[in-house]
Amino acid sequence: MNMDGKTPTQSIVTMTELVLPNDTNQLGNLLGGRLMHWVDIAAALVAMKHSGKVCVTASVDEINFFEPIKLGHVVQLYASINRAFKTSMEIGVKVYREDTLNGNSVHTATAYLTFVAIDLYGKPLQVPQVKPETEEEIRRYEDAAIRRKNRLEHREQISKLR
């Protein structure tokens, strides 16, 4: 494994899903839980491609839903690694809906998840660092450090309350 680092483009994942009746609620909208399931799968694939290891979801840090996704829409999920720390990785996922009848594509959700690479006994393993190349990758890399700092501070505040 190359511990010197890998670029985000080396582990990008694109997933396509069709919204079927079993995926929807009474209003014909995609269930939020189904979308979260797809987001988790896309992010896990990125983490495994980047680390070359089995990875588990450590946290779903944030998921924002902007627009509904309807029965019959095609869902495109674009997932990429934002930053790697020692054993954890932040993965970002952007979700778009496509209406194949009119060719319209709309950004419908964004999510940030943290994954940890583990061995067969569940022990965390070191992962390669991320080498951002573009301005957008650098921005996402820097933003991930802020989200991690906030996540760790929040965890510490919660533990003090216990």
N, C-alpha and C positions, 0 to 999 in steps of 0.2 A: 504494500500500500504506500502511496506517495504522501508522506506526512508533511512535505513542503507546501502542499496546497494544490487545489484544483479550482478551475474557474467555474462560475455558476452555470455557464452554458454546457458544461460536461455532464450535468445531471438534470437538465430540464425535462419535465414530463408534461405531455399534453394528453388529456383524456376526453373522450366524447361519450356522452350518454343521451339516450332518447327518453323523454318523460312519457311514461306509460300510465294507464289508469291506476295500477297498483301503487304508483309513486305519488299520488295526489290526495288532497283532502276533499271535503265536500264541495269546495268552491272551484275545484279543478286546478288548484295551485300545487306546485311541487311541495311536498312535505319538507320542512326545515331539517328534520332529522335525516331524511334521505340525502339531502344536499350535504349535510355535515359528514355523512358516511363517505360520500364520493370525495369530498375535500380531504378527509383523513387518509383515504387510499392514495390519492395523488401525492400528498405530502410524504407519506411513508415510502413511496417509490423513489422520490427524490432523495430522501435521507439514505436509503439503501444504496442507490446509485453513487451518491457522493462518498459514503463511508466504506462501501464494500462489505458491510456487516448487516446482521439482523438489527432492526431498529424498532423501538417502541415509542408510542406517543407519551410524552411526559406532561404536556399541557396543551390545551387549545387556548391560546392567549387572547384571541379576539376573533370574532366573526361578525361582520356587518352585512346585513341584507338591505340592498338598495331598491330592488324592483322584484315583483313577483315573476315566477317562471310558471308557465301554463302547460297543461296537457298538450302533447304533440310538439313542444319546443325541443330543440336540440341544445344540450348544455355542453359548453366547452370549458374545461378546467385547465388553466395554465399554472403549473407549479414550478418553483425554483428555490434554491437555497439562497438565503440572504446573508447568513454568517454562521460560522462554526466556532464553538468555544472549545473547551478541552474534550468533553465527551458529548456535548449537546449541540444541536443544530437548529437554527430558526429557519422554517420554511414558510414562504409566502405563497398563497394561492389566489388567483383572480378567476372569477367565474363570469362567463358570458352566456346569455341565452340567444339562440338564433331561431328566428321564425323562418322556416324554409320556404313558406309560401310567398313571402315578400322579400326575403333576403336580408331582413333587418337583424342587426346584432347589437345587444345592449349589455353593458357591464352591470351585473346584478348583485355581486357579492365579492367581498375580500376577506381573507382569513390569514391569521398567523398562528403557526403551531410550532411547538418545540418537541424534538425527537432526541432520543438517546440511543447510541449504538451499544449493544450488549453482547456478552459471550453466552455460551450454552447454560451458564449458571445464573444469568441475570446480572452479572457484574458489568458496570459501565466500561466501555473501551474508548481509547483516544481516537479522535477522528481527524482527517486532514483539514487544514485551514482553508478558508475561501480566499481566492485571489480575484477580487473584482477588477474588471477591465474597463467597462463603460461608465459614463457619468451616472446613469441610472443604477447600475450595480453598486457603485460607490455610495450613492445616496441610501440605497436599501441596506447596505453593509453598516453604515453609520447609524441609521434609524434602528437597526436590530440591537445595537449596543444600548440604546436608550430604553427600548422595550425590555431588555433583559434586566437593566438596572432597576426599572420600575417593578418588574415581576419579583425580583429578589427583595426589594424593599417592602413590597406588599406581603410577601411570605413572612418576613421578619416581624412586621406589625401584627399579623395574625397570630404568630407564635407567642408574642408578648401578651396578647389578650387571653391566652389559654392559661 
